[in-house]
Amino acid sequence: MSFSGNKRLRGEFDPVDLIAGLLITLCIPTLTFFVLRNTGVETKGDPARYQRDANKDVVVKTDAELVALKIEHFSKIYNETGKGFLARSLQSKGVQRLNERDWAKSCFTDIINKLVSLENNIKGASLEASLSVEMNSIRLLRERVQLDLNSMKNNG
């Protein structure tokens, strides 16, 4: 057995060392942060000139394109995810069947809510006239999803 400097066994717990270690662990990063911040070494954002030049490259999509992309996305979720859960629920049994029906119902309900929200946003922005084709697509998709949701509720 060998003793350390203050008559402790090597490896013995020392609360003073623990507290000192914790303080050092907390103080060094905090002091480093404040020193770097006050000396100006901390990185700043790009100069305004670079930001202006970067903004020139941004391609802005029209409202019709954005709405069409959202409708396509919701349609894909409906066809792949919701219909997938519904198809698997017809083949599975027991608790798994109930879970997959709940997931399909949740997916369908979520899609309907998002489509209604999208439709309300278009109406709120007074873009109904210019986005009449997209409004029709939203209505048709919502009706298809609602039919599946109603059939699930009627079948049990």
C-alpha positions as CSV (number, residue, x, y, z in Angstrom):
1,M,0.0,0.0,0.0
2,S,1.3,3.4,-0.9
3,F,0.0,6.7,0.4
4,S,-0.5,9.8,-1.5
5,G,0.6,13.2,-0.3
6,N,-2.0,13.8,2.4
7,K,-2.1,10.3,3.9
8,R,-4.8,8.8,1.6
9,L,-4.8,5.5,-0.1
10,R,-4.4,5.7,-3.8
11,G,-7.8,5.6,-5.5
12,E,-9.7,6.6,-2.3
13,F,-12.6,9.1,-2.9
14,D,-11.7,12.7,-2.1
15,P,-14.6,15.2,-2.2
16,V,-12.2,18.2,-2.4
17,D,-10.7,16.8,-5.7
18,L,-14.2,16.1,-7.0
19,I,-15.4,19.7,-6.4
20,A,-12.2,21.2,-7.8
21,G,-12.6,19.0,-10.9
22,L,-16.2,20.2,-11.4
23,L,-15.2,23.8,-11.0
24,I,-12.4,23.5,-13.5
25,T,-14.7,21.7,-15.9
26,L,-17.3,24.6,-15.7
27,C,-14.9,27.5,-15.5
28,I,-12.5,26.9,-18.4
29,P,-15.2,26.8,-21.2
30,T,-17.0,29.8,-19.6
31,L,-13.8,31.9,-19.4
32,T,-12.8,30.9,-22.9
33,F,-16.1,32.0,-24.3
34,F,-15.9,35.4,-22.6
35,V,-12.3,36.0,-23.6
36,L,-12.9,35.1,-27.2
37,R,-16.0,37.2,-27.3
38,N,-14.3,40.3,-25.8
39,T,-11.2,40.0,-27.9
40,G,-13.1,39.8,-31.2
41,V,-11.9,36.4,-32.2
42,E,-15.4,35.1,-32.2
43,T,-16.6,34.6,-35.7
44,K,-19.0,37.1,-37.0
45,G,-21.5,36.6,-39.9
46,D,-20.6,37.2,-43.5
47,P,-20.2,40.8,-44.6
48,A,-23.3,42.4,-46.1
49,R,-21.7,42.3,-49.6
50,Y,-21.5,38.5,-49.5
51,Q,-25.0,38.2,-48.2
52,R,-26.3,40.4,-51.1
53,D,-24.4,38.4,-53.6
54,A,-25.8,35.1,-52.2
55,N,-29.3,36.4,-52.4
56,K,-29.0,37.0,-56.1
57,D,-28.7,33.2,-56.7
58,V,-32.0,32.3,-55.0
59,V,-34.7,31.2,-57.4
60,V,-38.1,32.1,-56.1
61,K,-40.9,29.8,-57.0
62,T,-44.4,31.1,-57.8
63,D,-47.3,30.4,-55.5
64,A,-48.7,27.9,-58.0
65,E,-45.5,25.8,-58.0
66,L,-45.3,25.8,-54.2
67,V,-49.0,24.7,-53.8
68,A,-48.5,22.1,-56.5
69,L,-45.5,20.7,-54.6
70,K,-47.4,20.6,-51.4
71,I,-50.4,18.8,-53.1
72,E,-47.9,16.3,-54.7
73,H,-46.3,15.7,-51.2
74,F,-49.7,15.1,-49.5
75,S,-50.8,12.8,-52.4
76,K,-47.6,10.8,-52.0
77,I,-48.1,10.5,-48.2
78,Y,-51.7,9.4,-48.9
79,N,-50.9,6.8,-51.5
80,E,-47.7,5.3,-50.0
81,T,-48.2,5.7,-46.2
82,G,-51.9,5.8,-45.5
83,K,-52.9,3.3,-48.2
84,G,-50.0,1.1,-47.1
85,F,-51.2,1.0,-43.5
86,L,-54.7,0.3,-44.7
87,A,-53.6,-2.6,-47.0
88,R,-51.5,-4.1,-44.3
89,S,-54.3,-3.9,-41.7
90,L,-56.5,-6.1,-44.0
91,Q,-53.8,-8.8,-43.9
92,S,-52.7,-8.6,-40.3
93,K,-54.6,-9.9,-37.2
94,G,-55.1,-8.9,-33.6
95,V,-53.4,-5.9,-32.1
96,Q,-51.2,-5.3,-35.1
97,R,-54.4,-4.9,-37.2
98,L,-55.8,-2.4,-34.8
99,N,-52.5,-0.5,-34.7
100,E,-52.3,-0.3,-38.5
101,R,-55.9,0.9,-38.7
102,D,-55.2,3.6,-36.1
103,W,-52.0,4.7,-38.0
104,A,-53.9,4.8,-41.3
105,K,-56.8,6.8,-39.7
106,S,-54.3,9.2,-38.1
107,C,-52.5,9.6,-41.4
108,F,-55.7,10.3,-43.3
109,T,-56.9,12.8,-40.6
110,D,-53.6,14.6,-40.7
111,I,-53.7,14.9,-44.5
112,I,-57.2,16.3,-44.4
113,N,-56.2,18.8,-41.8
114,K,-53.2,19.9,-43.8
115,L,-55.2,20.2,-47.0
116,V,-57.9,22.3,-45.2
117,S,-55.1,24.5,-43.8
118,L,-53.6,24.9,-47.3
119,E,-57.0,25.7,-48.8
120,N,-57.6,28.3,-46.0
121,N,-54.2,29.9,-46.6
122,I,-55.0,30.3,-50.3
123,K,-58.4,31.8,-49.5
124,G,-56.8,34.1,-46.9
125,A,-54.3,35.4,-49.4
126,S,-57.0,36.0,-52.0
127,L,-55.3,33.7,-54.5
128,E,-58.4,31.6,-55.3
129,A,-58.7,33.0,-58.9
130,S,-55.1,32.5,-59.9
131,L,-54.9,29.1,-58.2
132,S,-58.2,27.6,-59.3
133,V,-56.6,24.4,-60.7
134,E,-54.7,23.8,-57.5
135,M,-57.9,24.5,-55.4
136,N,-59.7,21.8,-57.5
137,S,-56.8,19.4,-56.9
138,I,-56.9,20.0,-53.2
139,R,-60.7,19.4,-53.1
140,L,-60.4,16.2,-55.1
141,L,-57.6,14.8,-52.9
142,R,-59.4,15.8,-49.8
143,E,-62.5,14.0,-51.0
144,R,-60.5,10.8,-51.8
145,V,-58.9,10.8,-48.4
146,Q,-62.3,11.5,-46.7
147,L,-63.9,8.5,-48.6
148,D,-61.2,6.2,-47.3
149,L,-61.5,7.6,-43.8
150,N,-65.3,7.1,-43.9
151,S,-65.0,3.6,-45.2
152,M,-62.6,2.8,-42.3
153,K,-65.1,4.2,-39.8
154,N,-68.0,2.2,-41.4
155,N,-66.1,-1.1,-41.5
156,G,-65.3,-1.0,-37.8
